[in-house]
């Protein structure tokens, strides 16, 4: 599905990002892998190369505009250009009601989840224009879109902001054959979800499917949006939420 495409994946060191890296590579993509934890990126890159895939990595902080530009430079120097990006890095941050939330927590969550997307778009879109088109996917969330979960105001605001950014970018660049979509996963078994089984049971109950997703299930949805199979899909908020948004029991 992704043969001959070069794709950046942020948040690639674990969870959905790591699952996407393995899946995309197995489906023919050349990858530029990004995350803060360089040792995990090195291991993942080695696994992909050992399986016959193509990957390069660069550790860094997505809050840094220069890092977004460096990832694009790596895609162009190592693989000859850029065809797409799965901007997946994110944090939940310290949870709690707004009156008790520190400005530091608010700023961190907004910067990692939303401002980083702005930096990514500024760096990635010119590279996609030079390529004659491409696709960008941002990982948003059902939180802030179909559900307001107490204690998650900063996260909800950031993820809702990603949807607005997605829609404007899609409108601005659609005529250039650049598609931009937001992917909204449901509860997923990742390190971010922790290991509290009681919490997992609660989250499962929020979904019509009465379970949480595995990371590769979300990765498959991202792969569809980045592939030519989604050639007429842009500006969308694609729910891959196990029916969370329509389940009330």
C-alpha positions as CSV (number, residue, x, y, z in Angstrom):
1,X,0.0,0.0,0.0
2,X,2.9,2.4,0.6
3,X,5.4,1.2,-2.0
4,X,7.9,3.9,-3.0
5,X,6.6,6.3,-0.4
6,X,8.8,8.0,2.1
7,X,7.0,8.8,5.4
8,X,7.9,10.5,8.6
9,X,6.5,9.0,11.8
10,X,6.7,10.9,15.1
11,X,6.2,9.3,18.4
12,X,7.7,6.2,16.8
13,X,9.5,4.8,19.8
14,X,6.5,2.9,21.2
15,X,2.8,2.3,21.0
16,X,0.9,3.3,17.9
17,X,4.0,5.0,16.4
18,X,6.1,1.9,16.7
19,X,3.3,-0.3,15.4
20,X,2.9,2.0,12.4
21,X,6.6,1.9,11.7
22,X,6.6,-1.9,11.5
23,X,3.4,-2.0,9.4
24,X,4.4,0.8,7.0
25,X,7.8,-0.8,6.4
26,X,6.3,-4.2,5.7
27,X,4.1,-2.5,3.1
28,X,7.0,-0.9,1.2
29,X,7.5,2.5,2.8
30,X,10.8,4.2,3.5
31,X,10.7,5.7,7.0
32,X,12.1,8.5,9.0
33,X,11.4,7.7,12.6
34,X,11.2,10.4,15.3
35,X,10.9,10.4,19.1
36,X,12.7,11.6,22.1
37,X,14.1,8.1,23.1
38,X,16.9,7.5,20.7
39,X,17.9,4.1,22.0
40,X,14.4,2.8,21.2
41,X,14.5,4.4,17.8
42,X,17.8,2.7,17.1
43,X,16.5,-0.7,18.1
44,X,13.3,-0.3,16.0
45,X,15.3,0.9,13.0
46,X,17.6,-2.1,13.3
47,X,14.6,-4.5,13.4
48,X,13.1,-2.9,10.3
49,X,16.3,-3.1,8.4
50,X,16.9,-6.7,9.5
51,X,13.5,-7.5,8.0
52,X,14.5,-6.0,4.7
53,X,12.8,-2.6,5.3
54,X,14.2,0.9,4.9
55,X,14.4,3.3,7.8
56,X,16.4,6.1,9.3
57,X,15.9,7.8,12.7
58,X,16.6,11.0,14.4
59,X,15.8,11.6,18.1
60,X,14.5,15.0,19.2
61,X,11.7,17.0,20.7
62,X,8.7,17.7,18.5
63,X,8.2,21.0,20.3
64,X,11.3,22.3,18.5
65,X,10.6,23.8,15.1
66,X,14.1,23.0,14.0
67,X,13.6,19.3,14.7
68,X,10.6,19.2,12.3
69,X,12.8,20.7,9.6
70,X,15.6,18.3,10.3
71,X,13.3,15.3,9.9
72,X,12.2,16.6,6.5
73,X,15.9,17.2,5.6
74,X,16.7,13.6,6.6
75,X,13.8,12.3,4.4
76,X,15.1,14.2,1.4
77,X,18.8,13.5,1.9
78,X,18.4,9.8,2.7
79,X,15.4,8.8,0.5
80,X,15.2,11.6,-2.1
81,X,12.0,13.3,-0.9
82,X,8.9,13.2,1.3
83,X,5.5,11.7,0.4
84,X,3.7,11.7,3.8
85,X,3.8,12.1,7.5
86,X,2.1,10.4,10.5
87,X,2.4,13.2,13.1
88,X,1.5,11.0,16.0
89,X,3.6,12.2,19.0
90,X,1.6,13.3,22.0
91,X,1.2,13.4,25.8
92,X,-1.7,13.3,28.2
93,X,-0.1,15.5,30.8
94,X,-0.9,15.7,34.5
95,X,-4.7,15.3,34.8
96,X,-6.9,17.4,37.0
97,X,-9.6,20.1,37.0
98,X,-8.8,23.4,35.4
99,X,-8.7,25.5,38.6
100,X,-5.9,23.2,39.9
101,X,-4.0,22.9,36.7
102,X,-0.7,24.6,36.4
103,X,0.2,26.8,33.5
104,X,3.2,24.6,33.0
105,X,1.0,21.5,32.5
106,X,-1.3,23.4,30.1
107,X,1.6,24.7,28.0
108,X,3.4,21.4,27.8
109,X,0.3,19.5,26.6
110,X,-0.6,22.2,24.0
111,X,3.0,22.4,22.8
112,X,3.5,18.7,22.4
113,X,0.1,17.9,20.9
114,X,-0.8,21.0,18.9
115,X,2.1,23.4,18.4
116,X,4.3,20.5,17.2
117,X,1.7,19.9,14.5
118,X,2.1,23.5,13.4
119,X,5.9,23.1,13.2
120,X,5.4,19.8,11.3
121,X,3.1,21.3,8.8
122,X,5.4,24.2,8.1
123,X,8.3,21.9,7.4
124,X,6.4,19.1,5.6
125,X,4.1,20.9,3.2
126,X,6.9,22.6,1.1
127,X,8.5,19.1,0.8
128,X,5.2,17.6,-0.3
129,X,4.7,20.5,-2.8
130,X,8.1,19.7,-4.3
131,X,7.0,16.1,-4.6
132,X,3.8,17.0,-6.4
133,X,1.5,16.0,-3.5
134,X,1.3,13.7,-0.6
135,X,-0.6,13.1,2.6
136,X,-0.4,14.2,6.3
137,X,-2.1,12.5,9.2
138,X,-2.4,14.0,12.7
139,X,-3.3,11.8,15.6
140,X,-6.2,13.6,17.3
141,X,-8.6,11.9,19.8
142,X,-12.3,11.3,20.6
143,X,-11.5,13.3,23.8
144,X,-12.4,16.9,23.0
145,X,-14.4,15.8,19.9
146,X,-17.2,13.5,21.0
147,X,-16.5,13.2,24.7
148,X,-15.4,15.5,27.4
149,X,-13.5,13.5,30.1
150,X,-13.0,15.2,33.4
151,X,-9.4,16.2,34.2
152,X,-8.3,16.3,30.5
153,X,-9.0,19.9,29.6
154,X,-5.5,20.6,28.1
155,X,-5.5,17.3,26.2
156,X,-9.0,17.9,24.9
157,X,-8.2,21.4,23.8
158,X,-5.1,20.4,22.0
159,X,-6.7,17.4,20.2
160,X,-9.7,19.5,19.2
161,X,-7.3,22.1,17.9
162,X,-5.7,19.5,15.7
163,X,-9.0,18.9,14.0
164,X,-9.3,22.6,13.1
165,X,-5.8,22.7,11.9
166,X,-6.4,19.6,9.7
167,X,-9.5,21.2,8.1
168,X,-7.7,24.4,7.2
169,X,-4.6,22.7,5.9
170,X,-6.8,20.4,3.7
171,X,-8.7,23.4,2.3
172,X,-5.5,25.4,1.7
173,X,-3.6,22.6,0.0
174,X,-6.1,20.3,-1.6
175,X,-5.5,21.8,-5.1
176,X,-1.9,20.9,-4.7
177,X,-2.8,17.2,-4.3
178,X,-1.9,17.4,-0.6
179,X,-4.4,15.5,1.6
180,X,-4.6,16.2,5.3
181,X,-6.6,14.1,7.8
182,X,-7.0,13.6,11.5
183,X,-7.2,10.1,13.0
184,X,-9.2,9.7,16.2
185,X,-8.3,6.5,18.0
186,X,-10.3,5.1,20.8
187,X,-8.7,3.6,24.0
188,X,-5.6,1.8,22.9
189,X,-3.2,-0.6,24.7
190,X,-0.1,1.6,24.8
191,X,2.3,2.7,27.5
192,X,0.3,5.9,27.7
193,X,-2.7,3.9,28.9
194,X,-0.7,2.6,31.8
195,X,-1.1,-0.9,33.4
196,X,-4.1,-0.4,35.8
197,X,-6.4,-3.2,34.9
198,X,-9.4,-1.6,36.7
199,X,-8.9,1.5,34.5
200,X,-8.6,-0.6,31.4
201,X,-11.9,-2.3,32.3
202,X,-13.5,1.1,32.7
203,X,-12.2,2.2,29.3
204,X,-13.3,-0.9,27.6
205,X,-16.9,-0.3,28.8
206,X,-16.9,3.1,27.0
207,X,-16.6,1.4,23.6
208,X,-19.4,-0.4,21.6
209,X,-16.9,-3.2,21.0
210,X,-16.3,-3.5,24.8
211,X,-12.5,-3.7,24.3
212,X,-9.5,-1.5,23.8
213,X,-7.6,-1.3,20.5
214,X,-4.3,-2.9,19.8
215,X,-1.7,-0.4,18.4
216,X,-1.6,-2.1,15.0
217,X,-5.3,-1.6,14.6
218,X,-4.8,2.1,14.7
219,X,-1.7,1.9,12.6
220,X,-3.8,0.2,9.8
221,X,-6.2,3.1,9.8
222,X,-3.3,5.6,9.5
223,X,-1.8,3.5,6.7
224,X,-5.1,3.8,4.8
225,X,-5.2,7.6,5.1
226,X,-1.6,7.8,3.9
227,X,-2.1,5.5,1.0
228,X,-3.5,6.0,-2.4
229,X,-6.6,4.0,-1.3
230,X,-7.6,7.2,0.4
231,X,-7.1,9.4,-2.6
232,X,-10.4,11.3,-2.2
233,X,-10.3,11.6,1.5
234,X,-9.1,14.9,2.9
235,X,-10.1,17.2,5.8
236,X,-11.7,14.3,7.6
237,X,-11.9,13.3,11.2
238,X,-11.6,9.6,10.9
239,X,-12.9,7.8,14.0
240,X,-11.1,4.5,14.8
241,X,-12.7,4.4,18.2
242,X,-14.4,1.1,18.6
243,X,-17.7,2.8,18.7
244,X,-16.8,5.0,21.7
245,X,-18.5,8.0,20.2
246,X,-21.9,6.2,19.7
247,X,-21.9,4.0,22.9
248,X,-23.8,5.1,26.0
249,X,-24.0,1.7,27.8
